Amino acid sequence: MSYDLFENIEYQNLENLFNICKKDSNFIDGVRIEYLKKNQFFLESLNFLIDINLINITKNSVSILSKPNIDFSTSLFTNLSKNTEYALSLKSYLSNFINQNSSFSFKPNPLYNNLTSNLRNFLISSNKITYENEEYIISDNKLLDLFKNKEFSPEQLQNVLENRNKIGLEAEKLVVKYEIEKIKSLNQGLKIDHVALRDVSAGYDIKSYEIDGVNYKEIFIEVKAVPVSNYKFHLSMQENQIANKYLDRYYLYLLPVDHSNPEKFDYDKLLRINNVNKSILQNKKDWIIEEDGFVISKKI
């Protein structure tokens, strides 16, 4: 499960965005302008509501998918309980709470508290848990009814993994499309190779080209579909080894996911980074490197 699903997700932002969509459901640009007058994290909130099937966007039109006459909080947590990936994280976290004198509470150790901070903060902002005397306490026991007794089949878990892989593959295909257009202007005899379609052990996804003086040189591209808020990604040991092998010819393409975009990504916010060791791993001014050395996010 991933607690990062809830990064920069605050209940009030979600409710405000949802209400604005209800009032101005035809124009996403108008929704954005109205939302940003008083709220933060527009894309994160929008993608969250799309991901859990509370709203939908077709071209520039927003539609509300929740049932009428049901309050936002109920719709929000009901939909979260129906989404395997989100529900897994919530069940895992809530299973730590123990009934003590008719109150469910939990005192996490610092490491776990840090790991789950995004989800914890979301639940606090939703008034579902409170913090008292160094413990977290469930404020709404209906939350436990929704999640603690849920069971997840192997097929459901497999679907979560397949959906993640699908997003990654779609990101690769979009980069391939743009690389094909790029090299057409360089030399129409050059061919892009989508290596990951036949070899997942290569340590990169795409072989392309760039101009080097008067010559063309091969470049090796690893594509990561990332959240727009912090560009967090996992760099595998193999990818790091290949990055060190090719240095300036190895590129990370960090492509932000945007479900409101017909292509599902925001290519205008693509980060194209080479010499990974120098640009990222040794650059702690701009990047956060987690303890294992391979989970990396951009400082905001």
C-alpha positions in Angstrom: 0.0 0.0 0.0 1.0 3.6 -0.6 0.4 6.3 1.9 1.8 8.8 -0.6 -1.6 8.7 -2.3 -2.7 11.3 0.3 0.2 13.7 -0.2 -1.0 17.3 -0.2 -4.6 16.1 0.1 -6.6 18.1 2.6 -10.3 17.6 3.2 -11.3 21.2 3.0 -9.6 21.6 -0.3 -11.4 18.6 -1.7 -14.8 19.7 -0.5 -14.3 23.3 -1.8 -13.2 21.9 -5.2 -16.1 19.5 -5.3 -18.6 22.3 -4.5 -17.1 24.6 -7.2 -17.4 21.8 -9.7 -21.1 21.4 -8.8 -21.7 25.1 -9.5 -19.6 25.5 -12.6 -19.6 22.0 -14.1 -19.1 23.0 -17.7 -15.7 24.7 -17.6 -12.6 23.2 -15.9 -10.7 26.5 -16.6 -13.3 28.4 -14.6 -13.2 25.8 -11.8 -9.4 26.2 -11.6 -9.5 30.0 -11.4 -12.3 30.0 -8.7 -10.5 27.3 -6.7 -7.1 28.9 -6.6 -8.6 32.1 -5.1 -8.6 30.5 -1.7 -7.1 27.1 -2.0 -3.9 25.2 -2.8 -2.9 22.1 -4.6 -5.4 22.3 -7.4 -4.0 19.4 -9.5 -3.5 17.1 -6.6 -7.1 17.7 -5.3 -8.5 17.4 -8.8 -6.7 14.2 -9.6 -7.7 12.7 -6.3 -11.4 13.3 -6.9 -11.1 11.9 -10.4 -9.1 8.9 -9.2 -11.8 7.9 -6.6 -14.6 8.5 -9.1 -16.3 11.5 -7.6 -15.9 13.7 -10.6 -15.1 13.1 -14.3 -13.7 15.4 -17.0 -14.4 15.0 -20.7 -12.5 17.5 -22.8 -13.2 20.8 -20.8 -16.4 19.7 -19.1 -16.7 18.5 -15.5 -19.4 16.1 -14.4 -20.3 15.1 -10.8 -20.5 11.4 -10.2 -21.7 11.2 -6.6 -25.3 10.5 -5.8 -27.5 13.6 -5.2 -28.6 14.6 -1.6 -25.6 12.8 0.0 -23.2 14.9 1.9 -19.7 15.3 0.6 -17.9 13.5 3.5 -20.1 10.4 3.1 -19.5 10.3 -0.6 -15.8 10.8 -0.2 -15.2 8.0 2.2 -17.7 5.6 0.6 -15.8 6.0 -2.7 -12.4 5.6 -0.9 -13.7 2.3 0.5 -14.6 1.1 -3.0 -11.1 1.9 -4.5 -8.8 -1.0 -3.6 -5.6 1.0 -3.6 -6.9 3.7 -1.3 -8.9 1.3 0.9 -5.8 -0.9 1.4 -3.9 2.1 2.9 -6.7 3.1 5.1 -7.4 -0.4 6.4 -3.6 -0.9 7.1 -3.5 2.4 9.1 -6.8 2.0 10.9 -6.0 -1.6 12.0 -3.5 -0.1 14.5 -6.2 1.5 16.6 -7.2 -0.4 19.7 -10.4 -0.1 21.7 -9.6 1.3 25.1 -12.5 2.3 27.3 -14.9 2.6 24.3 -12.4 4.8 22.4 -10.1 3.6 19.6 -6.6 5.0 20.0 -3.1 4.5 18.6 0.3 5.7 19.7 2.7 5.1 16.7 6.5 5.1 16.9 8.2 8.0 15.3 9.3 6.0 12.2 5.8 4.8 11.4 4.3 8.1 12.2 6.5 9.7 9.6 5.8 7.0 7.1 2.0 7.5 7.4 2.0 11.2 7.9 0.2 12.0 4.6 -2.7 9.7 5.4 -2.8 10.8 9.1 -2.9 14.5 8.2 -5.7 13.8 5.7 -7.7 12.0 8.4 -7.1 14.9 10.8 -8.2 17.4 8.3 -11.3 15.3 7.7 -12.1 15.4 11.5 -11.9 11.6 11.5 -9.1 11.4 14.0 -7.7 13.7 16.7 -4.4 14.0 18.5 -4.5 14.0 22.3 -1.9 13.1 24.9 0.5 11.8 22.3 -2.1 9.4 20.9 -4.3 9.5 17.9 -8.0 8.9 18.6 -10.8 7.9 16.2 -13.4 10.6 16.2 -15.9 8.8 13.9 -16.3 5.1 14.5 -18.2 4.8 11.2 -14.7 5.1 9.6 -13.7 1.8 11.2 -16.9 0.1 9.9 -16.0 1.1 6.4 -12.5 -0.1 6.3 -11.3 -2.4 9.2 -13.3 -5.5 8.1 -12.7 -5.2 4.4 -11.0 -8.1 2.7 -9.0 -7.9 -0.5 -8.6 -10.8 -2.9 -5.3 -11.6 -4.8 -7.2 -10.5 -7.9 -7.8 -7.1 -6.5 -4.2 -6.6 -5.5 -3.2 -7.8 -9.0 -5.5 -5.2 -10.5 -3.8 -2.4 -8.5 -0.3 -3.5 -9.8 -1.6 -3.8 -13.3 -3.1 -0.3 -13.1 0.2 1.1 -11.9 2.0 -0.7 -14.8 -0.5 0.7 -17.2 0.1 4.3 -16.2 3.8 3.7 -16.5 3.4 2.2 -20.0 1.2 5.1 -21.1 3.9 7.5 -19.9 6.5 5.7 -21.9 4.3 5.7 -25.1 3.7 9.4 -24.7 7.5 10.1 -24.4 8.1 7.8 -27.5 5.6 9.9 -29.4 7.4 13.2 -28.5 10.8 11.7 -29.2 9.7 10.6 -32.7 8.6 14.1 -33.4 11.9 15.5 -32.0 14.2 13.3 -34.2 12.2 13.9 -37.3 13.6 17.4 -37.3 17.1 16.0 -36.7 17.4 13.1 -39.1 14.5 11.1 -40.5 16.7 8.1 -40.8 17.0 7.8 -37.0 14.6 5.3 -35.3 13.3 5.4 -31.7 13.5 2.0 -29.9 11.0 1.4 -27.1 13.2 -1.1 -25.4 11.0 -1.7 -22.4 8.4 -3.5 -24.6 10.8 -6.4 -25.0 13.4 -6.1 -22.2 12.5 -4.9 -18.7 16.0 -5.6 -17.4 17.7 -3.0 -19.6 17.7 -0.3 -16.9 16.1 2.2 -19.3 12.9 2.3 -21.3 13.7 4.1 -24.6 16.7 4.5 -26.8 16.6 7.8 -28.7 19.1 10.4 -30.1 20.2 13.9 -29.6 22.5 16.1 -31.6 26.1 16.5 -30.4 27.9 19.1 -32.4 27.5 17.9 -35.9 26.9 14.3 -34.9 24.1 12.3 -33.4 24.5 10.3 -30.2 22.4 7.7 -28.6 20.6 8.6 -25.4 18.9 6.2 -23.0 15.7 7.3 -21.4 14.0 6.0 -18.2 10.5 7.3 -17.9 8.8 7.8 -14.5 5.2 8.7 -14.1 5.3 11.0 -11.0 3.0 13.2 -8.9 3.1 16.8 -9.9 3.6 18.0 -6.3 7.0 16.5 -5.6 8.0 14.3 -8.6 8.6 11.4 -6.2 9.9 8.3 -7.9 11.8 5.0 -7.2 15.2 4.6 -8.8 16.1 0.9 -8.9 19.6 -0.4 -8.3 19.8 -1.5 -12.0 18.6 1.9 -13.2 21.2 3.6 -11.0 24.0 1.3 -12.4 23.0 2.0 -16.0 22.8 5.7 -15.2 26.4 5.6 -13.9 27.4 3.7 -17.0 26.1 6.2 -19.5 26.3 9.4 -17.4 25.3 12.3 -19.6 23.7 10.0 -22.2 21.3 8.6 -19.6 18.1 10.6 -19.0 15.4 10.5 -16.4 12.1 11.8 -17.8 9.9 12.6 -14.9 6.4 13.0 -16.3 3.7 14.3 -14.0 0.4 12.4 -13.9 -2.7 14.6 -14.7 -6.0 12.8 -15.0 -7.7 16.0 -16.1 -5.6 16.0 -19.3 -6.8 13.8 -22.2 -3.3 12.3 -22.4 -3.3 11.7 -18.6 0.0 13.6 -18.2 1.3 17.2 -18.1 4.1 17.1 -20.7 4.7 20.8 -20.2 5.9 20.1 -16.7 8.2 17.2 -17.8 11.6 17.2 -16.0 14.4 15.9 -18.2 17.5 15.1 -16.2 20.8 13.5 -17.1 23.9 12.6 -15.1 21.6 11.3 -12.3 24.4 10.9 -9.7 25.4 14.6 -10.0 22.0 16.1 -10.7 20.0 14.3 -8.1 21.8 11.9 -5.8 24.5 14.5 -4.9 22.1 17.4 -5.1 20.5 17.5 -1.7 19.6 21.2 -2.1 16.9 20.3 -4.6 16.1 16.7 -3.9 15.2 14.5 -0.9 16.9 11.1 -0.9 15.2 8.7 1.5 17.2 6.4 3.7 17.4 3.5 1.3 18.9 5.9 -1.3 16.4 5.0 -4.1 13.1 6.8 -3.2 13.6 10.3 -4.3 11.4 13.4 -4.4 11.9 17.1 -5.3 12.0 19.7 -2.6 9.0 22.0 -2.9 
